[in-house]
Amino acid sequence: DYVGDQIDQHLGRYSQADAVVVGAGFAGMYQLKRLREMGLKTRVIEAGDDVGGTWYWNRYPGARCDIESLGYSYGFDPELEQDWSWSERYATQPEILSYAEHVAKRYDLKKDITFETRVTRAVYDEDTSRWTIYTDTGEAISAKYFIMATGCLSVPKEPDIEGADSFKGPTYVTGRWPHEGVDFTGKKVAVIGTGSSAIQAIPHIAEQASQLTVYQRTPAYSLPAGNRPLTNQEVSDMKGRYRDFREEQKYNFAGIPKPERALEPAAMVPPEERQRRLEEGWTQGLTGLTTKFADALADEESNAIIADFIRERIKARVKDPEIAETLTPYSYPFGTKRPCLDTNFYETFNRDNVTLVDLRKTPMEKVTPKGIKTSAGEEAFDVIVFATGFDAMTGALLKVDIRGKGGTALRDKWANGPHTYLGIAIAGFPNLFTITGPSSPSVLSNMMVSIEQHVDWVSDCIGWMRGRGLETIEPTEAAEEEWAEHNEAMANQTLFPQANSWYIGANVPGKPRTFMAYVAGVDVYRIICDQIAASGYHGFETA
Ligand code: FAD
């Protein structure tokens, strides 16, 4: 709005920068460091009051990383990785947050970050080839480069349950947990959802609450985390080989070098050897089982061998056969929704104070002032916890009203699903970059590896432009179309599209169904991106 802009300029809330980065999670922090080192005046705008992103917001009990801590960290500075020591196999949320804090301090990042400020709108001006980025504090920043480092899982899904805000007692959302924590002692608690966050939180809540009822729609495949303290020896061994390890991460399918992916499809592996691999994979974390057969995520029979094995294990962990059956997933192949790692999740249902409600049998009707009503009746609670997931991949990007060339709204352009080139750039939106954007490997990988790859690629691209005196870069429609087709073709070679997952937008009512992550692997993807850069940015137009 023209008048508003004039007023803002008049009031002096109009500033200039070379680059604006939205978000101060691991992506925004590293992006700031890189651009600052290149001499760009860079502003970071962050909604929270501190750094850390995901690990700032998700403070629910039991929140933890599912990637081993020695691998879930930045690799850009050999001194940083010598300087920091992880204490457990899987780091807790507080430990990761203090790592983010440590990084911010080490590189003095906070001086260029504006906290407690949300970017609401961004408009591209074709005459000046600049973006104007507007905030909810009334600031307008003019910048040449506009980088969305807003996270794939940073916008909790609005609970799509009737009456969700009619409940009289306190409600909590796992992705927006209060900083002071929540004491459930003596309380009758409901948890809605059984995805990753719920699976981590439920065992902790059950220990405090007088009574816990878990409302489950779709059961998850969860594997035992096998978390434990790291020994000094393990930490120093990794510090001795970190440089090699970082290379292995970069050229690995998921950014997780161990265990290595088998080369044979399941059909070529004899039964006893299959069983041996499954037993081994069971304790090897997130990729322990999917790496055991080359076709685990592409062939139904191969996948079923793994899924059957997990189902048996789930049943062995739960005493009541009926509850065990309810907790066992059948409706989608293993790995096509993000697998979970847990500590005592299934065993929690052996406790006397824990009840499971199967929403497939007795559907949720509504939240009431007193509690929760399903088709089986109403149950009263003191507290309700919503662990109902995220508006993933596109949620944070589309919350900002982004207007490209000709005033085109990104929301309109993506009405039928996100289209990008490489998940980094968008036709019609020059000099806008999306870190771990849709159609890049992002959530199918160790995200630290994917974040660093994108930040490096974007920074190198900006450096290349500046070296040639170029003002703008944007992908062609044709390149974007080709990338979309390639993405879809790759996804259709796998079992991923079979699941109603958040990867495909199925968890948010009305969201277009497109598979939003690049499935061919972090390694292949990196090579493609590097080749495109080396070719002088094939598929992009510059001016
Ligand atoms: P984020 O950390 O999400 O940061 C984005 C920031 O942008 C946020 O702080 C947000 O406040 C800010 N922001 C967004 N929109 C705006 C706006 N309009 N204005 C201002 N600020 C804005 N990944 C793994 O690889 N392994 C794991 O085990 C793992 N576990 C996870 C567990 C949970 C509970 C969640 C939610 C995610 C997990 N992830 C995991 C994914 C995780 O999001 C990434 O690993 C990583 O932290 C993402 O960093 P980011 O900087 O890209 O985004």
Residues whose N, C-alpha, C, O or C-beta is under 5 A from the ligand:
A	BS01	FAD	V22 G23 A24 G25 F26 A27 G28 I45 E46 A47 G48 G52 G53 T54 N58 R64 C65 D66 I67 T117 R118 V119 A149 T150 G151 C152 L153 S154 A396 V400 S445 N446 M447 M448
